[in-house]
Amino acid sequence: MKALDKDFLREVKNTRSRFLSILVLAALAVAFLSGLRSTSPDMKNTLDAYMDENEFMDVQVLSSLGVTDDDVRAMLERDEIVSGEGVYQLDAHALGGGNDVVVKLWSMPKEINRISVKKGAWPSSPQECLVDKKLISDLGVEIGDSISIVLEEGDDDEDDAPKLTRKDFVISGVAASPYYISVERGTSTIGTGSVGAFIYLDESAFDMDYYGAAFFTVKGAKELTAFSDEYDDLIDSVIDGLEDFAKERESIRYDEIVGKANDKLDDAQSELDDAKEEADEELGKAERELADARKELADARRELADAVTELEDARKELDDGWKELADAKQELADSIADAEKEIADAEKTLADALIELQDGEKEYEDGVRELDSGSLELDEGRRQLREGRAQLEAVKAQLDAFAPTAAQMEQGKLAIAAGIAQAEQGRAGYEAALAVATDPAIKMQIGYAIAGIDQQINGLNAQLAEIDSGLAQYYDGLAEYELGAAQLDKAADRIKSGERSLASGEKQLRDARKELDDGWKEYNDGLEELEDARRTLAEETEKAEKEIADAEKELIDGEKEYADGVTEYQDGEKEYTDGVREYLDGEKEYEDAKAEADEKIADAEEKIADAREKLGKIDECSWYVLSRDSNPGYLGFGQDADRIGRLAAVFPLLFFLVAALVCLTTMTRMVEDERTQIGALKALGYSRLAISKKYLAYGALPALIGGGLGLAIGYWLFPTVIFTAYQIMYEVPSIQIRSYPALSAFAVTASVACISLASLWGCFSSLAEVPAQLMRPRAPAAGKRVFLEYIKPLWSRMGFFKKLTARNLFRYKKRFWMTIIGIGGCTALIIAGFGLRSSLLATMDRQYGDIFRYDAMLSLYGDPDEAERAKIEDYIASSGLVADSMQIDVSSVSCETEKYKVGGILQVCEGSDISRFAELREYDPHQGGAKIELDDSGIIIGEKLSELLGVGPGDTFVIDRDGRYRVQVSAVNENYLGHYMYMTPAYYEYIFGEEYEPGSYLLKLADGSKESCDRLFEGFMKLDGAGAATRIADTKDTYIHSMERVDIAVVIIIISAAALAIVVLYNLSNINITEREREIATIKVLGFFDGEVSAYIYRENVILTIMGIALGLVMGHWLHVYLVRSVEIELMMFGRDTDPMSYVWAALLTVLFSVIVNVMAHFKMKKIDMAASLKSAE
Amino acid sequence: MSFVSFRDVSKIYKTGDVVIRAVDHIDFDIEKGEFCVIVGPSGAGKTTVLNMLGGMDSCTEGVIEVDGRRVSDMNAKGLTAYRRNDIGFVFQFYNLVGNLTALENVELASQICKDPLDAMTVLQEVGLGERTNNFPAQLSGGEQQRVAIARALAKNPKLLLCDEPTGALDYVTGKQILRLLQNTCREKGVTVVVITHNSAIAPMADRVIRIKNGRASEIVINEHPADVSDIEW
């Protein structure tokens, strides 16, 4: 190893702290530069990767008349388009958890703008949906809960058909969409005008015939980085190229829509006609009904009159009844008396009849006895007759019994005669046969047969004789019998006449008997009748009495009924009057209804006429082919990245400058320290290059190492921390850290170059001198009088040490400035850091503490009617929770000038009201600006809006809100968050030509506690028409939270600045001590105590530090103002005035660091070896 | 008891394993009001002796007493006070504060000690009455050394210690400075100790201490010191 190299290594070893301080400075500077500078591209690259991954659209097509399937297909046929799709889109209210949020409904994307599920799961059925995490928090619902979607009826929406096929959806998960990376959810046509959250529904949930938007990716765009110029140029050229195509599609769509609209109008017309007819019909019916009612009333009147008559009749009837009853009672008494008399008569008659009957009975019994003797005589005669007759009868019976035999004998006589004849004929035959017969046998036989026949004829003759004797007897019997019979008949006649007289007697008796029986029967009947009569009388009397009692009861009932009838009548009369009133009401109602119907019809007619007119005026369909810049999240992210980029543009350079300055001082000092050595080396014959190599290396080495270290830390730390902070505001994946060769090269080269050049400069100025000169101590810098000395009175009054300090300060000018700038730079950086922080926080405090003086805001929902409004106002007034309230109308609008276009919030209210609820004042943070009165002369806008639009009091700009309206700025007020504008209702009506109808209330609570606010809000929930209620403190907290995250970037800056400050101060102090080592040794030798020695040096340090801080305060202020403006976002104005505490903190920190460094210096000075320092020549 | 006494004093430097005995058991005395020259070759330990005597360094062994006070036992603070009130230093390279005028350089010393002399008077005494408002850079080497001497004298020290006061000066100027020192000693009765490698100066001293290898090799008392003008080198 060469001697020079050894020297270099030893130098490094022996001056470790100096070497390290250069290294740390280089590391800090490079880290800060590379870190801050890489943050912006890292952010953009990260987003680009995210966008590419999810196929984020390159262009989107919107159309004033909707995008159709044909449009999408036509787009896709174009060469420059790679892929694309149309999506349905609707604004609606989502209800759930008792809250209401305005949402943007999307159909689930397929290829473009792919979404991912952050929590939960993909929908498994069309009833399920994916939602915004904001919806979860705003509604207070969970995954698995169900929400209802309510569409607001669009007033100029021609399509009345429901656009959604179902209303209720179950949340299946939380989605993240590249379309919504920022918290901004865009504007809406409903509700308060801004969208609170998004919801992705299945495509089938929509029932629409056109898309809300169509998204496309462009060929070659994916390869380019988002936000880059190349990308923007490509997209611009594509959009330009689509111009003619868009026109073509516009006219197609226009024709289609107009045709449809015409059809629809006709339909509407016919519907109106129907409605008219229906109305007529209904009114006619109502009229008829009224007539009927009238008739009914008349009938009722008549009925009432009848009722009066009836009542009178009833009265009369009742009276008659009473009289009749009395009569009946009398009659009953009479009839009982009559009946009793009759009964008595009847009893007497019966008694007479009984005696008569008993006589009759005796007579009858005599008659019976007479009859009985006659009858006995008769019975004897009859018995004789009967005996004669029975004898006769017996003869007769014998005769009769022989009569058939006689007949048979007669016949037998005939038959025997015939038989004899026959037998004689037979015998003659046989005798002929015998005469002819020859054969003896046969003759014998014939002979025998003739003999047999002869015998027979004999027998027969005998018989004939017998018969004739029998017959003769018989005929004698007969004659006798005839004689007996005639005698008997004569006896029978006698009996018969006896019988006849007996029978007549009997008959007489029977008659008498009958008469008697009748008499008995009559008597008994009479008795019975009497009994009956008695019973009847009793019954009848009872019955009559009962009847009378009934009649009496009936009468009493009748009386009661009558009384009821009277009451009823009175009721009826009342009813009638009511009916009349009702009728009159009905009549009035009818009139009203008629008027209303007429009006409605007239309105509808007018509307149709308007619609016709409008149709005639339908704007040509306009197509909007928009780039990604139309997406607020993408745009905002790009702007934020640019903002960091801007922050990175100046801030690190200042940092770098301070670091370089200090390195320069250090290196210059080092070269000067080694002056003699350089001289010696030169004298030895080393070339300039060889000599300067050491110093070059001594500078370059720590710069390189530090630079490398700085790159490693910077590329990682700054983007990560800052991006993490931004992730609060943007829903994007974690940052992808990259290194940037050009940036790395630049940063490291710059640090190496700065330090190397500084050492070279020092080297060359030394090397220019001749060795002899170099080896001699450098001519001490001439002591000089400082200008203060010429101010005698002052100078002479200054103490010795003060003079010394003053001279020292002015003597080392280079060190003076280096130190002051170094310290000042650090202080400025710290101020900027703290200032940024306080600006962020002041924004909130001022906005929500100083400017907004109300505690809560209530939005009305769904256009409540007077009664609902009154209820809400009643509740506000009576709840006891609200100290003060006012009406206001809040809507989102777009503000435009030629210079700028930005969304804002228009608030319309009375000037006298708003002065109690918001502090409207001019922007002047130091004194608190003059108050501004809201009057009818124009619109008050915020400071930031005024700057963006480039308008001030007296200027005009355009408000775009369903039409363009030019308004005049009356004043500019202090405002930090959001673009609020104020105007009076009068000015509102003047500008927009429509009636002012406040849609919100601002509320001041009696006590601002969260509990009472919650109680109040709970009350609102129960009221119809009360919509979203917001607690201002909550909003503030939300913002403060997000700001606190952004704070991290600021804390990094503060820490970096503090680190730089420490290194710089340490280095400067180090140089100071080294440079003045001999002087310090001298005064030590002179007997200065350690404290006095330090004080001798400190005095200068303190003054330098104070001056540095003073410079730093000024620089810090400007740096802060610059930084605040460059990091401000469109929506916010940060507090631009630096918080006094920032100065205090920065100064205190600097003082603290310098105290630390001075304490270190104290020990260093203590260690200085007097003897060694003084011995050497300078 | 002598005004200054070194008894068996040693100074040992240890750097790692190397032990250097810069002063090795030295013994000597100096009486009050004497003009003492310590002479010896380079590296003999002259400066170490002077540093120990002046309280800029402490001894490793032995006892150093000055005016009855044990310097060798003093702590850092005691040594500082000792330097402040009792000792005046003059260096080879003057060591003036460049940013202060001649007068102010003298005042730098006089302002901190108990019983200072008037700075202006002292400057006039060293012959610089006209140059009081000049900065060191505006003065010649001899003049600068005079300022240094004036700075040392203004403290009204008990001991004036001079380390090669003429080392950086030419012959004539050197002689002038030596005369100034001798006069100071004679006229003001200040004990002056001068260190030099130049033996030629020895004759002008009341006492000459020769040092060799860290030891006092010879101590000579001159009954009749030579006048400066008689000395040549």
Chai-1 contact restraints between the chains, C-beta under 6 A:
chainA,res_idxA,chainB,res_idxB,connection_type,confidence,min_distance_angstrom,max_distance_angstrom,comment,restraint_id
A,P780,B,G98,contact,1.0,0.0,6.0,A-B,restraint_1
A,P780,B,A137,contact,1.0,0.0,6.0,A-B,restraint_2
A,A782,B,A137,contact,1.0,0.0,6.0,A-B,restraint_3
A,G783,B,G98,contact,1.0,0.0,6.0,A-B,restraint_4
A,G783,B,N99,contact,1.0,0.0,6.0,A-B,restraint_5
A,G783,B,F135,contact,1.0,0.0,6.0,A-B,restraint_6
A,F800,B,E107,contact,1.0,0.0,6.0,A-B,restraint_7
A,F800,B,Q111,contact,1.0,0.0,6.0,A-B,restraint_8
A,R807,B,N99,contact,1.0,0.0,6.0,A-B,restraint_9
A,N808,B,N99,contact,1.0,0.0,6.0,A-B,restraint_10
A,R811,B,N99,contact,1.0,0.0,6.0,A-B,restraint_11
A,E1079,B,V97,contact,1.0,0.0,6.0,A-B,restraint_12
A,T1082,B,N95,contact,1.0,0.0,6.0,A-B,restraint_13
A,V1085,B,F89,contact,1.0,0.0,6.0,A-B,restraint_14
A,L1086,B,A109,contact,1.0,0.0,6.0,A-B,restraint_15
A,G1087,B,T80,contact,1.0,0.0,6.0,A-B,restraint_16
A,G1087,B,R83,contact,1.0,0.0,6.0,A-B,restraint_17
A,G1087,B,R84,contact,1.0,0.0,6.0,A-B,restraint_18
A,F1089,B,T80,contact,1.0,0.0,6.0,A-B,restraint_19
A,M1170,B,M56,contact,1.0,0.0,6.0,A-B,restraint_20
A,A1171,B,N51,contact,1.0,0.0,6.0,A-B,restraint_21
A,A1171,B,M56,contact,1.0,0.0,6.0,A-B,restraint_22
A,A1171,B,D57,contact,1.0,0.0,6.0,A-B,restraint_23
A,L1174,B,F91,contact,1.0,0.0,6.0,A-B,restraint_24
A,L1174,B,N95,contact,1.0,0.0,6.0,A-B,restraint_25
A,A1177,B,F93,contact,1.0,0.0,6.0,A-B,restraint_26
